[in-house]
Amino acid sequence: MNLIARKEVPEEETWNLTDIFPSDLEWESAYLAAEQELDEILTGMISLSSSLDILNFLRKYDDLMERLERITSYCFFKYSEDESDPLNQKMMGRSQLLSGKGNKVSTKLVNGLIAIPKEAMAKYVDEEKDLQIFERFLQRVDETRQHSLSPDIEETLASLGQTLDSPESIYLTVTSSDLKFELVKDQNGNNVPVSLHMYMTQIETSPDTILRRNAYQSLKKGLKGYQHGLAKTLSNEISKHVSLSKLRGFPSALDMHLQFSPASNNFYSTDGITTEFFEQVLDTFQEGLSPHMQRYARLRKSQLGLDTLHFSDVKAPLDPDFDPPISYKEAGGIITEAVGVLGAEYQNEMRKAFSDRWVYRGDNIGRRMIAFGGGVHGVHGYSFYPWGGNLFDMLLLSHELGHTIHYSLSAKNQRIINNAQSMLFVESPSTLVEHLVVDYLREHRNEPRLNRWLNMYLMMSYHHNCVTHVLEAELLRRLYKIAENKEPLTTSVISETKGAILSKFWGDTVEIDDGAKLTWMRQPHYYMGLYPFTYSVGISAATIIAQRIKSEGRAVGEQWTNVLKKGGSMRGLELYKMANLDMSNSDVIKQTISYVGTIVDELEKSF
């Protein structure tokens, strides 16, 4: 069994990119037109001397950014299908050059707006009421004043954008195109291909202990061959942010990641939260979840009859013989029905995701290693997930589709420059859909064995979102502090720090070997600021919202959909507040940890 080439993927397993551009020729035409407009702005002057000037340019800029997102998304999606394809690489390279020009235009605009005193800007908004349309964008510009540098320096940093982003680009290229793993044998002696994504979404949770452990060894061997190069890449990423934080006058890189989001970034925004809040979240989860997860590890070891619970076994199913297959069509029907509690509008969007081919589900050579959900402003959402054909796939796909529909709804209701999504909120829409699918299956399939499997799935979800990602964030916390203490981040330092974090969390329940210490090589999250910790906040909010939908009904779900429509027009804590959740303290997080404990209780009793 070998992975297939992109050209061998059936059309029904691909997404319909013609909704973005009917052809590469149409893309080329749009590219050249956008490039010309960007060049004209960069070589000319941006007039912001009156309220009408500001309004007219913001309208022009908003339209240009939407067209730019279409152009760059088209390239990124094709590149995600097969990063080893020379044509895709060329298109992606051109896309990055165009994005660089877009960033320069954004920086030039923001510099011009920052140069206008706050009092004068307030007066302009009073004069021209239509400027209120861009209130969130202007608010984000104002929030960056204190830490913005001189226009020349900001423009220089913007021009170096592709270079500054090279650590992430190198990591993604190595893991998708260069990193290869040996074929392994399963319990029946069959050859099984190993890839990072298939390991983390299929093999790691396989009931086949021989396959899991063989694949783990293959993974470890493959990763070791690149450990020094990728350690240097990660070290450069961290050093970059340490230097930038000093340049912008922040006490630490952690503070900069949490409190500074350039208004020129139209994708994600920070929420201005404190480092104390961030560290409290990490400490609360690690201290509260560790006893429950260790208890679950002991149950797994006992139930599977293992002398030693290796790191390759921490996600092994407790009921190995129960792995119900499901077709993609049936999964689509279940997911669509499950989200009905969020209202007709949300459900219709989800229905389109399946009927109109918004999902790329092929698993081929060169495909991007990580699943994702997002979309294109002015078009609709898109998801990327390799379909394996079981319940596990259905639930992981539902997670990505949660992102997709969130983006689709927010894009319909917000202008693109107002719609930079809150990082503190962005993982709650995805994890909620997982919970809704679980609740739907419980309600419509009264099967004790399935109910137990669903409990195990929830534990896997909490493991992934509240353990794996929190421990990723913990590694980032430690590495940034090591770097700021002017100690070198060598391969050994990174791996041993990761090993110490895992050992403290799992205690003596799981054997932490060299392969476990290399798990920092598996995810691109380390190149996304402090993004990993947001999963734990998001799934905590989703846990409580799902419980409220069950107890209070559809009105809670419809209100949640209204919150999603707000997109990036509000900060994360404000969005949660609109959904009647106070995420400014640890109460919801502690409730979630307690809920995880009840799931372990039920599983212990069920076995």
C-alpha positions in Angstrom: 0.0 0.0 0.0 1.4 3.4 -1.1 0.2 6.9 -1.0 -1.2 8.0 -4.4 -0.3 11.0 -6.5 -2.4 14.2 -6.6 -3.6 13.5 -10.1 -5.0 10.1 -8.9 -7.3 11.6 -6.3 -11.0 11.3 -7.6 -12.7 14.6 -8.3 -15.4 14.0 -5.6 -12.6 13.9 -3.0 -11.3 17.3 -4.0 -12.7 20.8 -3.3 -14.2 23.1 -5.9 -11.7 25.9 -6.4 -13.6 27.2 -9.4 -15.7 29.2 -7.0 -12.6 31.3 -6.3 -11.4 31.4 -9.9 -12.8 29.5 -12.9 -9.3 28.8 -14.2 -5.6 29.5 -13.7 -5.9 32.0 -16.5 -8.5 34.0 -14.6 -6.3 33.9 -11.5 -3.4 35.2 -13.6 -5.5 38.1 -14.8 -6.6 39.0 -11.2 -3.0 38.6 -10.0 -1.6 41.1 -12.6 -4.4 43.6 -11.9 -3.9 43.5 -8.1 -0.1 43.7 -8.5 -0.5 46.9 -10.7 -2.8 48.5 -8.1 -0.4 47.6 -5.2 2.5 49.0 -7.1 0.7 52.3 -7.8 -0.1 52.7 -4.1 3.4 51.9 -3.1 5.0 54.4 -5.5 2.4 57.1 -4.8 1.1 59.0 -1.8 -1.9 58.0 0.4 -4.0 61.0 1.0 -5.5 61.0 4.5 -5.9 64.7 5.1 -9.7 64.7 5.5 -12.5 62.4 6.7 -13.6 61.8 3.1 -10.1 60.9 2.0 -9.8 58.4 4.8 -13.2 56.9 4.0 -12.5 56.6 0.3 -9.1 54.9 0.8 -10.5 52.5 3.4 -13.1 51.4 0.9 -10.5 50.9 -1.7 -8.2 49.1 0.7 -11.0 46.8 1.9 -11.9 45.8 -1.7 -8.2 45.3 -2.5 -7.6 43.1 0.5 -10.6 40.9 -0.4 -9.3 40.4 -4.0 -5.9 39.7 -2.6 -7.3 37.0 -0.3 -8.9 35.3 -3.3 -5.6 35.4 -5.2 -3.5 34.1 -2.3 -6.0 31.6 -1.1 -6.3 30.0 -4.5 -2.5 29.4 -4.5 -2.4 28.2 -0.9 -5.2 25.7 -1.5 -3.5 24.3 -4.6 -0.2 24.2 -2.8 -1.8 22.4 0.1 -3.0 19.7 -2.3 0.6 19.0 -3.4 3.5 21.0 -2.0 5.9 19.0 -4.1 4.4 20.1 -7.4 6.7 22.6 -9.2 3.8 24.6 -10.7 2.2 24.8 -7.2 5.5 25.9 -5.8 5.9 28.6 -8.4 2.4 29.9 -7.9 2.9 29.9 -4.1 6.1 31.8 -4.5 4.4 34.5 -6.6 1.6 34.6 -4.1 4.0 35.3 -1.3 5.6 38.1 -3.3 2.2 39.6 -3.9 1.3 39.2 -0.2 4.6 41.0 0.6 3.4 43.9 -1.5 0.0 43.8 0.2 1.7 43.9 3.6 3.7 46.9 2.5 0.5 48.7 1.5 -1.1 47.8 4.8 1.9 49.1 6.7 1.9 52.3 4.7 -1.8 52.9 5.5 -1.4 52.1 9.2 1.6 54.4 9.4 -0.5 57.1 7.9 -3.4 56.6 10.3 -1.1 56.4 13.3 0.4 59.8 12.3 -3.1 61.3 12.8 -3.5 62.3 16.5 -6.3 60.4 18.3 -8.3 63.6 18.8 -8.2 64.4 15.1 -9.2 60.9 14.2 -12.2 61.1 16.6 -13.2 64.4 14.9 -13.0 62.8 11.5 -15.3 59.9 12.6 -17.8 62.5 13.9 -17.7 64.3 10.6 -18.0 61.3 8.4 -20.4 58.7 10.0 -19.7 56.1 7.3 -16.2 55.8 8.9 -18.0 53.9 11.7 -18.2 51.0 9.2 -14.5 50.5 9.8 -14.6 51.0 13.5 -12.9 47.7 14.5 -10.0 48.3 12.0 -9.5 51.8 13.3 -9.7 50.6 16.9 -6.9 48.1 16.2 -4.8 50.8 14.6 -5.2 52.8 17.8 -4.3 49.8 19.9 -0.9 49.5 18.2 0.1 53.2 18.7 2.2 52.6 21.8 4.4 49.9 20.3 4.6 51.0 16.7 8.0 52.0 15.4 8.9 54.8 13.0 7.3 54.6 9.6 10.7 53.8 8.0 11.3 50.9 10.4 7.8 49.5 10.0 8.1 49.6 6.2 11.5 47.9 6.5 10.0 45.1 8.6 7.1 44.7 6.2 9.6 44.4 3.3 11.3 41.7 5.2 8.1 39.8 5.9 8.9 36.8 3.7 12.4 36.5 5.2 11.0 36.9 8.8 8.5 34.1 8.0 11.1 31.8 6.6 11.4 29.6 9.8 7.8 28.5 9.4 8.1 28.1 5.6 11.2 26.0 6.0 9.5 23.8 8.6 6.4 23.3 6.4 8.5 22.5 3.4 10.7 20.0 5.2 7.7 18.2 6.9 5.6 18.0 3.8 8.1 17.5 1.0 11.4 16.2 2.4 10.6 14.3 5.5 9.9 10.6 4.7 9.2 7.6 6.9 9.7 4.0 6.3 6.9 1.6 5.6 5.9 -0.5 8.6 4.1 -3.8 9.2 0.8 -4.1 10.9 -0.3 -7.1 13.0 -1.3 -9.0 9.8 2.1 -8.4 8.2 0.8 -5.8 5.7 2.9 -2.8 4.7 1.4 0.5 5.9 2.7 3.9 4.8 3.5 6.4 7.5 3.0 10.2 7.3 2.9 12.8 10.1 -0.8 13.5 9.5 -1.9 9.9 9.1 0.0 9.0 12.2 -1.6 11.6 14.3 -5.1 11.1 13.0 -5.3 7.4 12.2 -2.3 5.3 13.4 -1.9 6.8 16.9 -5.4 5.8 17.7 -5.3 2.4 16.0 -6.3 -0.7 18.0 -3.3 -2.5 16.4 -0.5 -2.2 19.0 2.1 -3.7 16.6 1.2 -1.0 14.0 1.2 1.8 16.5 4.6 0.9 17.9 6.2 0.2 14.6 4.9 3.4 13.1 6.1 5.3 16.2 9.6 3.9 15.7 9.4 4.9 12.0 8.3 8.3 13.0 11.1 8.7 15.6 13.7 7.6 13.1 12.5 9.9 10.4 12.3 12.9 12.8 15.8 12.3 14.2 17.3 12.7 10.7 16.1 16.3 10.7 16.2 17.2 14.4 19.2 19.5 14.3 18.1 21.5 11.3 14.6 21.9 12.6 15.9 22.8 16.1 17.9 25.6 14.5 14.7 26.7 12.6 12.7 26.8 15.8 15.5 28.6 17.7 15.6 31.2 14.9 11.8 31.7 15.2 12.0 32.3 18.9 15.1 34.5 18.7 13.3 36.6 16.1 10.4 37.3 18.4 12.7 38.0 21.4 14.4 40.6 19.3 11.2 42.1 17.9 9.7 42.3 21.4 12.7 44.4 22.6 12.5 46.6 19.5 8.8 47.3 20.2 9.4 47.9 23.9 7.6 44.9 25.5 8.9 43.4 28.7 9.0 40.0 27.1 8.2 38.1 23.9 5.2 36.5 25.7 3.8 40.0 26.3 4.3 40.9 22.7 2.6 37.7 21.4 -0.4 38.3 23.7 -0.8 42.0 23.4 0.4 43.2 20.0 -1.3 42.5 16.8 -0.5 44.7 13.8 -3.6 46.2 12.3 -2.1 45.2 8.9 -2.8 41.6 9.8 -6.3 40.8 8.5 -6.3 37.1 9.6 -5.9 36.9 13.4 -5.8 39.4 16.2 -4.6 39.1 19.8 -6.9 40.2 22.6 -4.6 42.3 24.7 -4.6 39.7 27.5 -1.9 39.6 30.2 0.9 37.2 30.5 -0.5 36.4 34.0 -3.7 35.2 32.4 -1.8 33.1 29.9 0.3 31.5 32.6 -2.7 30.9 34.8 -4.4 29.0 32.0 -1.4 26.8 31.5 -0.9 26.2 35.3 -4.7 25.5 35.9 -4.9 22.9 33.1 -1.6 21.1 33.9 -2.3 20.9 37.6 -6.0 20.0 37.2 -5.8 17.6 34.3 -2.7 15.7 35.2 -4.4 13.5 37.9 -7.3 12.7 35.6 -5.1 11.8 32.6 -2.8 9.7 34.8 -5.8 7.8 36.0 -6.9 7.3 32.4 -3.4 6.1 31.5 -3.5 3.5 34.2 -7.0 2.4 33.0 -5.6 2.1 29.4 -2.5 0.1 30.6 -4.8 -2.3 32.5 -7.4 -2.7 29.9 -5.0 -3.2 27.0 -2.9 -5.7 29.1 0.3 -3.8 28.6 3.4 -4.2 30.9 4.5 -0.7 30.0 2.5 2.1 28.5 4.7 3.6 25.9 4.1 7.1 24.5 2.8 5.4 21.3 0.0 3.9 23.5 -1.4 7.0 25.1 -4.2 7.3 22.6 -4.8 3.6 21.9 -8.5 2.7 22.0 -9.7 1.0 25.2 -12.1 -1.1 23.1 -9.8 -2.2 20.2 -12.5 -4.2 18.3 -14.9 -1.3 18.1 -14.1 0.9 15.1 -17.3 1.5 13.2 -16.8 2.4 9.5 -18.8 5.2 8.0 -19.1 6.6 4.5 -18.4 10.2 3.8 -22.0 10.7 2.6 -23.4 9.3 5.9 -21.0 11.4 7.9 -22.1 14.5 6.1 -25.7 13.7 6.9 -25.0 13.2 10.6 -22.9 16.4 11.0 -25.5 18.4 9.2 -28.3 17.1 11.4 -26.2 17.5 14.5 -25.7 21.3 14.0 -29.4 21.9 13.5 -29.5 23.1 17.1 -27.5 26.1 16.0 -30.3 27.3 13.7 -31.4 27.0 10.1 -28.8 29.4 8.8 -25.9 27.6 10.3 -27.3 24.2 9.2 -27.7 25.4 5.6 -24.1 26.5 5.5 -23.0 23.1 6.7 -25.2 21.4 4.1 -23.4 23.3 1.3 -20.0 22.2 2.6 -20.9 18.7 1.5 -23.2 19.3 -1.5 -20.9 22.0 -3.1 -17.5 20.3 -2.4 -16.0 22.7 0.1 -13.8 19.8 1.4 -10.5 18.4 0.1 -10.4 14.9 1.5 -7.8 13.0 -0.6 -4.7 11.7 1.1 -1.9 11.9 -1.5 1.9 12.5 -1.8 2.9 16.0 -1.1 -0.3 17.1 0.6 0.0 19.5 3.5 0.6 17.7 6.8 -2.0 19.4 8.9 -5.8 19.6 8.5 -7.4 23.0 8.6 -10.7 24.8 8.1 -11.1 28.4 6.9 -12.4 30.2 3.8 -12.2 32.9 1.3 -13.8 36.3 1.9 -16.6 36.9 -0.6 -16.7 33.2 -1.6 -17.3 30.7 1.2 -15.5 28.4 3.6 -13.1 25.5 2.8 -11.8 22.5 4.7 -8.8 20.3 4.3 -9.0 16.8 5.8 -7.8 13.3 4.6 -10.8 11.0 4.9 -10.2 7.6 6.4 -13.7 6.3 6.7 -14.6 5.8 10.4 -16.3 7.7 13.2 -13.0 9.2 14.3 -12.7 10.8 10.9 -16.2 12.1 11.1 -15.6 13.9 14.4 -12.2 15.3 13.4 -13.7 16.5 10.1 -16.6 18.1 12.1 -13.9 20.1 14.0 -12.4 21.6 10.8 -15.9 22.3 9.4 -16.6 24.2 12.6 -13.8 26.6 11.5 -15.1 26.6 8.0 -18.7 27.6 8.9 -17.5 30.2 11.4 -15.4 31.8 8.7 -18.2 31.6 6.2 -20.7 33.3 8.5 -18.4 36.0 9.8 -17.2 36.8 6.2 -20.8 37.3 5.1 -21.4 39.7 8.0 -18.1 41.6 8.3 -15.8 43.6 6.0 -12.5 41.8 5.6 -10.4 44.5 7.3 -12.7 44.3 10.3 -12.6 40.5 10.4 -9.3 39.5 11.9 -10.4 36.6 14.1 -9.7 36.6 17.8 -7.1 34.0 18.6 -8.7 33.5 22.1 -12.1 32.7 20.5 -11.2 30.9 17.2 -11.0 27.3 18.5 -14.4 27.4 20.3 -16.6 27.2 17.1 -14.7 24.1 16.0 -14.7 22.1 19.2 -18.4 22.9 19.8 -19.3 21.1 16.6 -17.4 18.0 17.9 -19.5 18.1 21.1 -22.7 18.5 19.1 -22.0 15.5 16.9 -21.2 13.4 20.1 -24.5 14.6 21.7 -26.4 13.8 18.5 -25.1 10.3 18.3 -25.9 9.7 22.0 -29.4 10.8 21.4 -30.1 8.9 18.2 -28.2 5.7 18.8 -28.9 4.2 22.1 -26.0 1.8 22.1 -23.9 1.3 25.3 -20.8 0.3 23.4 -21.0 3.4 21.2 -21.7 5.6 24.2 -18.5 4.3 25.8 -16.6 4.9 22.5 -17.9 8.5 22.5 -16.6 9.0 26.0 -13.2 7.7 24.7 -13.4 10.1 21.8 -14.1 13.1 24.1 -11.1 12.0 26.2 -9.0 12.0 23.0 -10.3 15.5 22.2 -9.5 16.8 25.6 -6.1 15.1 25.4 -5.4 16.8 22.0 -6.8 20.2 22.9 -6.1 20.5 26.6 -3.1 18.3 27.0 -1.1 18.2 23.7 -1.6 21.9 23.0 -1.3 23.1 26.5 2.0 21.3 26.8 3.1 22.8 23.5 2.3 26.2 25.0 4.3 25.2 28.1 7.3 24.4 26.0 7.0 27.8 24.3 6.8 29.5 27.7 10.0 27.8 28.8 11.9 28.2 25.6 11.2 31.9 25.4 12.4 32.4 29.0 15.5 30.4 28.2 16.2 32.5 25.1 15.6 35.7 27.0 18.1 34.5 29.6 20.6 34.4 26.7 21.0 30.6 26.8 21.3 28.8 23.4 18.3 26.8 22.2 20.2 23.7 21.1 18.5 20.4 19.9 19.3 18.9 23.3 17.8 21.8 25.2 14.6 21.7 23.2 14.1 18.0 23.4 15.1 17.6 27.1 12.8 20.5 28.0 10.0 18.8 26.2 10.8 15.5 27.9 10.7 17.2 31.4 7.3 18.7 30.7 5.9 15.3 29.6 7.4 13.5 32.5 6.0 15.9 35.0 2.5 15.7 33.5 2.3 11.9 33.1 4.3 11.0 36.2 5.2 7.3 36.2 2.2 6.2 34.1 3.8 6.7 30.7 7.3 5.9 29.5 8.8 9.1 28.0 11.5 8.0 25.5 13.5 9.9 22.8 10.5 9.7 20.4 8.3 11.5 23.0 11.0 14.2 23.4 10.9 14.8 19.7 7.2 15.6 19.5 8.0 19.3 19.2 8.9 18.4 15.6 5.4 17.2 14.8 3.4 20.4 14.8 3.7 23.8 13.1 2.0 25.5 16.1 5.4 26.6 17.4 5.5 29.0 14.5 2.2 30.6 15.3 3.0 32.7 18.3 1.2 31.4 21.4 -1.7 29.9 19.4 -1.6 26.4 21.0 -2.9 27.7 24.4 -6.1 29.0 22.7 -7.4 25.5 22.1 -7.8 24.9 25.8 -9.7 28.1 26.3 -11.9 27.4 23.2 -12.8 23.8 24.1 -13.6 24.9 27.7 -16.1 27.5 26.3 -17.5 24.9 23.9 -18.0 22.3 26.7 -20.2 24.7 28.6 -22.1 26.0 25.6 -22.8 22.4 24.5 -24.1 21.6 28.0 -26.3 24.7 28.0 -27.8 23.7 24.6 -28.7 20.3 26.0 -30.4 21.8 29.1 -31.8 25.1 27.7 -32.4 24.3 24.1 -32.1 25.7 20.6 -32.2 29.4 21.7 -28.7 29.0 23.1 -27.5 27.5 19.8 -29.0 30.3 17.8 -27.5 32.9 20.0 -24.1 31.2 19.5 -24.6 31.5 15.7 -25.2 35.3 16.2 -21.9 35.5 18.0 -20.1 33.7 15.2 -21.4 36.3 12.7 -19.6 39.0 14.7 -16.3 37.5 13.6 -13.4 39.7 14.3 -15.4 42.8 15.0 -15.1 42.2 18.7 -12.4 40.9 21.0 -12.5 37.3 22.2 -13.6 38.0 25.8 -16.4 40.3 24.4 -17.6 37.5 22.1 -17.7 35.1 25.0 -19.5 37.6 27.0 -22.1 38.0 24.2 -22.6 34.2 24.6 -23.0 34.6 28.4 -19.6 33.2 29.2 -17.1 34.9 31.5 -13.7 33.6 30.3 -11.7 36.3 32.1 -11.1 34.0 35.0 -10.6 30.2 35.5 -14.1 29.2 36.5 -15.2 27.8 33.1 -11.8 26.1 32.7 -12.2 24.5 36.2 -15.7 23.3 35.3 -14.3 21.7 32.1 -11.6 19.9 34.1 -14.2 18.6 36.5 -16.2 17.4 33.5 -13.2 15.5 32.2 -13.0 13.8 35.6 -16.6 12.6 35.3 -15.8 11.1 31.9 -12.9 9.1 33.4 -15.3 8.0 36.2 -17.8 6.7 33.6 -15.1 4.9 31.6 -13.7 3.2 34.7 -17.2 1.9 35.6 -17.9 0.8 32.0 -14.9 -1.4 32.0 
